């Protein structure tokens, strides 16, 4: 698993290449935690992520850092298995896993 982080103004995109599991979670969290405080939008590009386990839920629904309380997290490029996991989590516990919030403006496409 590797990541590429790009920052454009107040938006950061972290592109993940590989599975999201508990082995990859620490480095993914470090990539997000290492973003500058002026970043208000974090986009996870998961186009090259074919598998995600519960670690992905921990990553995508983690509280925002105290120095960035208004940071918004969204995802793009959801493959079938990660999409299925996110939908299942949202159906099981919508308050804990507000899936629509992750989709941002693309929720109508799903």
C-alpha positions, 0 to 999 in steps of 0.5 A: 500500500502506498499513498500520494498526497496533493494539496491545492489551496485548502483541499488535500487529496490522499490517493490510496493504492492498495488495501485498507486494513489494520496493517495500513491504517497507521500510515494512512492516519499519519498521512491525514494527521500530517496535513497542514491546519489550513486544509479544510477539505480532505478527499480520499481517492480510493479508485485503486483500493479494491479491499477495505475492512473495518479499518477503513471505517475507523479511518473515514469516520475518525474525528477531525483533529482538534486544530481542524474542527471544520475539516470535511472528509469525502471519498471518491472512486469507491470500488464495489467491495469498499462501497458495499462495506460503507453501505452496510455500516450505514444501514447498521448504524446510520448515526455512527456511519453517516455514509452520505456525508462521505460522498459530498456532492456525488451522493446522487450518482450512487 
